[in-house]
Amino acid sequence: MTRAALRGAAGAAVLAAILTALTAILAATAVPASAHTALTSASPEKDATVAAPSQIVLTYGDPVRLPRVVVTDGSGRQYQTGPARAVDNKVTQAVGRTPPDGKYTVGWRVVASDGHPVEGAYTFTVRGSSGAARPPFPSPVRKTIVSTDDTDDQGGSSGWLWIGLAALVLAAAAGAVAWFRRSPRQD
């Protein structure tokens, strides 16, 4: 075997060892998948018939942040007022005026402690309300959450971790190849 062939075989072995080591490091440091939080209770409850509520209270299995709650009637009028407030695992949203009798949808979106957004929706019915139908409050953002799934995976910070680790592995492999090609040839 020539010296160049030996150096090529040794280079391939070193490259394989580097890739094996990086794979082992990635496997050892992989974070197990976290369970996303879920809505555990709501007031008013799902499918309940209640008097007109002054607030919506949502309770989750884990602490949440960045809550967004939208309360709409069948024609799309919104009844929430002010921002939703999250304290630990409880989100409270004020209802700004007395909703008239009818069916209402509560659409919600929060960010779980693992960084993943979680959203869902449910309905309840108001009976015996003293409120009359009025024009809706002006709202700078008319976004209605329509998902009925309690766990909508839209990605999060863990996806960026895997992208970064893959880029690191590719950079290490490219560096190893460049290093072996740079070595002077002696035949």
C-alpha positions as CSV (number, residue, x, y, z in Angstrom):
1,M,0.0,0.0,0.0
2,T,1.3,3.4,-0.8
3,R,1.7,6.2,1.7
4,A,-1.1,8.2,0.2
5,A,-3.5,5.2,0.4
6,L,-2.5,4.7,4.1
7,R,-3.1,8.3,4.9
8,G,-6.5,8.2,3.1
9,A,-7.5,5.1,5.1
10,A,-6.3,6.7,8.4
11,G,-8.2,9.9,7.5
12,A,-11.4,8.0,6.9
13,A,-11.0,6.2,10.2
14,V,-10.4,9.4,12.1
15,L,-13.5,11.0,10.4
16,A,-15.6,8.0,11.3
17,A,-14.4,8.2,14.9
18,I,-15.3,11.9,15.0
19,L,-18.8,11.3,13.7
20,T,-19.3,8.4,16.0
21,A,-18.2,10.5,19.0
22,L,-20.5,13.4,18.0
23,T,-23.4,11.0,17.6
24,A,-22.8,9.6,21.0
25,I,-22.6,13.1,22.5
26,L,-25.9,14.0,20.8
27,A,-27.6,10.9,22.1
28,A,-26.3,11.4,25.6
29,T,-27.5,15.0,25.8
30,A,-30.8,14.6,24.1
31,V,-33.6,16.0,26.3
32,P,-36.6,13.6,26.7
33,A,-39.8,14.9,25.2
34,S,-41.7,17.0,27.7
35,A,-45.4,16.6,27.9
36,H,-47.3,19.7,27.0
37,T,-49.7,21.1,29.5
38,A,-53.4,20.6,29.0
39,L,-56.5,22.4,30.1
40,T,-57.8,20.6,33.2
41,S,-60.8,22.8,34.1
42,A,-62.7,25.8,33.0
43,S,-65.3,28.2,34.4
44,P,-67.8,28.3,32.8
45,E,-67.3,24.6,32.0
46,K,-67.4,23.1,28.5
47,D,-70.9,22.7,27.2
48,A,-72.4,24.2,30.4
49,T,-75.5,26.4,30.5
50,V,-74.8,29.3,32.9
51,A,-75.9,32.9,33.8
52,A,-73.8,35.5,32.1
53,P,-70.2,35.2,33.4
54,S,-68.1,38.2,34.3
55,Q,-64.8,36.3,33.7
56,I,-63.5,33.2,32.2
57,V,-61.1,31.1,34.4
58,L,-58.9,28.4,32.7
59,T,-56.8,26.0,34.8
60,Y,-54.0,24.0,33.2
61,G,-52.0,21.0,34.4
62,D,-48.7,23.1,34.6
63,P,-47.8,26.7,34.8
64,V,-48.4,28.7,31.5
65,R,-47.4,32.1,30.1
66,L,-48.4,34.5,27.3
67,P,-52.1,33.7,27.5
68,R,-54.6,34.8,24.9
69,V,-58.3,34.2,25.4
70,V,-61.1,35.2,22.9
71,V,-64.8,35.0,23.8
72,T,-67.1,35.2,20.8
73,D,-70.8,34.7,20.1
74,G,-72.3,33.0,17.1
75,S,-71.9,36.1,14.9
76,G,-68.2,36.7,15.8
77,R,-68.7,39.5,18.3
78,Q,-66.0,39.5,21.0
79,Y,-66.8,39.9,24.7
80,Q,-63.4,39.7,26.4
81,T,-61.9,42.9,27.7
82,G,-58.3,43.7,28.6
83,P,-55.5,41.2,28.5
84,A,-55.7,37.7,29.9
85,R,-53.7,37.2,33.1
86,A,-51.7,34.1,33.9
87,V,-50.7,33.2,37.4
88,D,-48.9,29.8,37.7
89,N,-51.4,27.4,36.0
90,K,-54.5,29.6,36.1
91,V,-55.5,32.1,33.4
92,T,-58.2,34.7,34.0
93,Q,-59.9,36.7,31.3
94,A,-62.4,39.5,32.1
95,V,-65.7,39.6,30.2
96,G,-66.3,43.3,29.5
97,R,-70.1,43.4,29.1
98,T,-72.9,41.2,30.0
99,P,-73.3,38.6,27.2
100,P,-76.9,38.1,26.0
101,D,-78.5,34.7,25.9
102,G,-76.8,32.4,23.4
103,K,-74.0,30.1,22.6
104,Y,-70.4,31.3,23.2
105,T,-67.0,30.0,22.1
106,V,-63.9,30.4,24.3
107,G,-60.8,30.1,22.2
108,W,-57.5,30.1,24.1
109,R,-53.8,29.9,23.5
110,V,-51.0,29.7,26.0
111,V,-47.3,28.8,26.0
112,A,-46.4,25.8,28.2
113,S,-43.5,25.7,30.5
114,D,-41.6,23.5,27.9
115,G,-41.9,26.4,25.4
116,H,-44.6,24.8,23.1
117,P,-47.8,26.7,22.3
118,V,-50.9,24.9,23.3
119,E,-54.4,26.0,22.1
120,G,-58.0,24.9,22.1
121,A,-61.6,26.0,22.2
122,Y,-64.8,25.1,23.9
123,T,-68.4,26.3,24.0
124,F,-70.9,27.2,26.7
125,T,-74.4,28.6,26.7
126,V,-75.8,31.7,28.5
127,R,-79.4,31.6,29.7
128,G,-81.3,34.2,31.7
129,S,-79.0,37.0,30.9
130,S,-80.0,40.6,31.5
131,G,-77.6,41.7,28.7
132,A,-78.9,42.9,25.3
133,A,-77.1,42.3,22.1
134,R,-74.9,45.4,21.4
135,P,-72.3,46.2,18.8
136,P,-68.9,44.6,19.6
137,F,-66.1,46.4,21.4
138,P,-63.6,47.8,18.9
139,S,-60.7,45.4,18.8
140,P,-57.3,46.2,17.2
141,V,-56.8,42.5,16.4
142,R,-59.8,40.4,15.3
143,K,-58.1,37.0,15.6
144,T,-60.4,34.1,16.6
145,I,-58.8,30.9,17.7
146,V,-60.7,28.1,15.9
147,S,-58.7,25.0,16.9
148,T,-60.6,22.4,19.0
149,D,-57.5,20.4,19.7
150,D,-56.0,20.9,23.2
151,T,-52.5,20.1,22.1
152,D,-51.4,21.7,18.9
153,D,-47.7,21.3,18.4
154,Q,-46.4,24.3,16.5
155,G,-42.7,23.8,17.3
156,G,-40.7,25.5,19.9
157,S,-37.2,26.0,21.3
158,S,-36.3,22.3,21.2
159,G,-36.5,22.4,17.4
160,W,-33.9,25.1,17.2
161,L,-31.7,23.0,19.5
162,W,-31.7,20.0,17.0
163,I,-31.1,22.3,14.1
164,G,-28.1,23.8,15.9
165,L,-26.7,20.4,16.8
166,A,-27.1,19.2,13.2
167,A,-25.2,22.3,12.0
168,L,-22.4,21.5,14.5
169,V,-22.1,18.0,13.2
170,L,-21.9,19.1,9.6
171,A,-19.3,21.8,10.4
172,A,-17.2,19.2,12.3
173,A,-17.4,16.8,9.4
174,A,-16.5,19.5,6.8
175,G,-13.6,20.6,9.0
176,A,-12.2,17.1,9.2
177,V,-12.5,16.6,5.5
178,A,-10.7,20.0,4.8
179,W,-8.0,19.1,7.3
180,F,-7.2,15.8,5.6
181,R,-7.2,17.3,2.2
182,R,-4.8,20.0,3.3
183,S,-2.2,17.6,4.3
184,P,0.8,17.5,1.9
185,R,1.0,14.5,-0.4
186,Q,4.2,12.5,-0.3
187,D,4.4,9.7,-2.8
